[in-house]
Each structure stands twice: as structure tokens, then as C-alpha cells.
Amino acid sequence: MTVTHTNRRGKIYYLHQGTTKAGNPKCFFALRDEGNLVDTVPPGYEIYENPNAQVFLRTIRPKIITDEEVAIVNAGMEQHCRLERFIIDVKKNAIIIYTPDQDVDLLADTLDFLPGTKSTRVKAVMETVLSYSPMLQFVLTDKKQRLFEAWRYCFLGSIDDWIAISNPQELPKLVKTYVKHLGEESFFELY
């Protein structure tokens, strides 16, 4: 049975095997269902879907961030943030919160006047094409005490990079303090 993965947008990706320029074997995901398809994920690899629904085969990485810590961020987003749509991803020692680049509610309300369109249907279609950008991350700085720093993405033309906005603290306190600013003008005042 060919290895497949259906991403959050409903597209089916198929695992293929090819070769590198040096002639070494490599595996990759593609949307086409023909070619040299693979029946099993190679040992030491895992399927990874990034926040913008692209599917990759990547090496299994050591787990630095715990599932409990990710759950703390997710619960904090649901409790303290007004955003309905967000994606949480883990990269190395950071828990990253991605938010949509588009305002689905505004677009649905804008198109609501057209005959035959319903806000809920527009929202459902928009969900399949949303793109996400990283906005806030919690970086593990002390593995023993499990202390994190909050960083936000800065969009000043000369910076366009992550900037630290806190000192090392316990994760629940940081989450409660900072996630409420996502989707708000106050986010851009965090330094």
C-alpha cells in the first residue's frame, strides 16, 4: 500500500522515491499518484505537515519540547486569545504560534451580500486556502527549570526577524501574558 498523507486542505500527497544528483536514493512527497511510489516510511523518518499544509518527509528529531508544554500553549490560546484560527508548531526548542494572513470573518461578511452566498460556506472555502505566518514563539532557555522566553515577530522593514519580549519565566505565565495580544494592535507595541 502506497504511503499517502491527506493534508489539512484535503489534498492527498504520495510518497515517491528518486535519486539525488550523486545517485543516492531520496524520498519525497508529491501530489501526483504515478511514478516510483513507496510502500513504507523509511526507518528514522516521519511525515511532517508545515503550517501552510505542505507535506515533507523529515528525519525524526529528538523531542526537546514536551506534549504537556504544547498543550499549555494551546489551552492558553483558547482561553486568553480572541483568535479562532491558529496553528501551533514545534521547531527544536521553540513552540511557535502561527496566525492566518487573511481575515476570514471580514471576507465572509463582505461577500454575504451576494445572492446565494452564505457566510458559513464562504468561511469553509476560505479555510482551505488560508496561509499562516509565525507571530509569537516561546523559546526554551533553561532545560532543567523549564523556563521559556517570549519572542514576537517584528515587521519593521529593517528588522523582519524575531525579537525577545520577555525574560525567562515559566511557560503558563508567559502564555497568559502574551497570547491575548495576538490579532490585536497591542501586539505591535510589545518590546
Backbone hydrogen bonds, N-H to C=O, Kabsch-Sander energy under -0.5 kcal/mol:
donor,donor_aa,acceptor,acceptor_aa,energy
3,V,38,V,-2.7
5,H,13,Y,-2.0
7,N,5,H,-0.7
7,N,11,K,-2.5
10,G,7,N,-2.2
13,Y,5,H,-2.9
13,Y,11,K,-0.5
14,Y,30,A,-3.4
15,L,3,V,-2.4
16,H,14,Y,-0.5
16,H,28,F,-3.5
17,Q,36,N,-2.6
18,G,26,K,-3.3
20,T,24,N,-3.0
23,G,20,T,-1.7
26,K,18,G,-2.3
28,F,16,H,-2.1
30,A,14,Y,-2.1
37,L,35,G,-1.6
38,V,15,L,-2.5
45,Y,42,P,-1.6
46,E,58,R,-2.9
48,Y,56,F,-2.8
50,N,48,Y,-0.5
50,N,54,Q,-2.4
53,A,50,N,-2.3
56,F,48,Y,-3.0
58,R,46,E,-2.6
58,R,56,F,-0.5
60,I,44,G,-2.6
64,I,62,P,-0.7
70,V,66,T,-1.7
71,A,67,D,-2.3
72,I,68,E,-1.9
73,V,69,E,-1.7
74,N,70,V,-2.5
75,A,71,A,-2.8
76,G,72,I,-2.2
77,M,73,V,-2.3
78,E,74,N,-2.1
79,Q,75,A,-2.0
80,H,76,G,-3.1
81,C,77,M,-1.5
86,F,84,E,-0.5
87,I,98,Y,-2.2
89,D,96,I,-2.6
91,K,94,A,-2.2
94,A,91,K,-2.0
95,I,138,F,-2.3
96,I,89,D,-3.3
96,I,94,A,-0.6
97,I,136,L,-3.5
98,Y,87,I,-3.3
98,Y,96,I,-0.6
99,T,133,S,-2.3
101,D,131,S,-2.9
104,V,102,Q,-0.9
107,L,103,D,-2.2
108,A,104,V,-2.7
109,D,105,D,-2.4
110,T,106,L,-2.2
111,L,107,L,-2.2
112,D,108,A,-0.8
113,F,110,T,-0.6
114,L,111,L,-1.6
117,T,114,L,-1.6
122,V,118,K,-2.4
123,K,119,S,-2.4
124,A,120,T,-2.0
125,V,121,R,-2.1
126,M,122,V,-2.6
127,E,123,K,-2.1
128,T,124,A,-0.7
128,T,125,V,-1.0
129,V,126,M,-1.7
130,L,126,M,-0.9
133,S,99,T,-2.4
135,M,97,I,-2.7
136,L,97,I,-1.4
137,Q,151,W,-2.9
138,F,95,I,-2.4
139,V,137,Q,-0.6
139,V,149,E,-2.7
140,L,93,N,-3.3
140,L,138,F,-0.5
141,T,147,L,-2.6
142,D,147,L,-1.6
146,R,142,D,-1.3
147,L,142,D,-1.4
148,F,169,Q,-3.3
149,E,139,V,-2.2
151,W,137,Q,-2.7
152,R,163,I,-2.2
153,Y,135,M,-2.5
154,C,161,D,-2.6
159,I,156,L,-2.5
160,D,156,L,-1.5
161,D,154,C,-0.7
163,I,152,R,-2.4
165,I,150,A,-3.0
166,S,150,A,-0.8
169,Q,148,F,-2.7
171,L,146,R,-0.6
174,L,170,E,-1.8
175,V,171,L,-2.7
176,K,172,P,-2.2
177,T,173,K,-2.0
178,Y,174,L,-2.5
179,V,175,V,-2.1
181,H,178,Y,-1.7
182,L,179,V,-1.4
184,E,181,H,-2.1
187,F,181,H,-0.6
187,F,184,E,-1.3
188,F,185,E,-1.3
189,E,186,S,-1.4
190,L,187,F,-1.4
191,Y,189,E,-0.5
